[in-house]
Amino acid sequence: MEVLLNQMPRLRDGTEQFMDVGAHRKVRWAVLDFLRKIEDPDALALKVKIVLPRVDNLSARLDLATMVGHREGIGRGLVSEEEARNLEEHVLTALEHADPDTLAQERDLVRLLMAAREIDQARGEALCTRLAQKDAVFLAVLRSSLKETHSFTQGEVVSRVEHELMWDVMCDLFGEDVVKRRVEELARARDGGRLSLDERTSLALDTARRYVAGWRPDW
């Protein structure tokens, strides 16, 4: 089971064709099928507790902990509520001790940070407050928040690409004042040659500066 879960970061994003449910969902289904074959709840809980620390990727650990738990719309109730809380606690503790540069590479970083607050609001908020000051983590959240939309106007043949951010999500995680301050700090560092960014991250930072200035998409 841990072999499957450790493949999650290497899987392709999204879907490729109609009726394609996505590689990540297929892996989750395979893991869930395996777990459902363990009829003894105590044996199942023990198996999950053994496997969880062996999963390298924290996003995949969260997947495992939540799929066997009781959260509405996610959990399948395969372990007791107490065991489910213990598994989620394990994920939160791992997040608190994760190296920021490693954490920035997580595939579902935003979901991890939101889950941290759901597991324990006080600890989750303290974690987000601390990580907002870590450049690698903040920029990773910013980059993952960048979205593209394609639009046409009458008479146009080629679509126009517009960019927007999940601004409300970022502000919910870190606080709007903190987000605005960090955006300006990082933009100045980049413009002053003290910070090197890839093209997409730089685009996300430029888009964020537009939000700081008051711009919002009107589509």
Buried (B, 14 or more C-beta within 10 A) or exposed (E): BBEBBBBBBEEEEEEEEEEEEBBBEEBBEEBBEEBEEBEEBEEBBBBBBEBBEEBEBBBBBBBBBBBBBBBEEBBBEBBBEEBBBBBBBBBBEBBBEBEBEEBBEBBBBBBBBBBBBEBBEEBBBBBBEEBBEBBBBBBBBBBBBBEEEEEEEEEEEEEEEBBBBBBEBBBBBBBBEBBBBBBBBBBEBBEEEEBEBEEEBBBBBBBBBBBBEEEEBEE
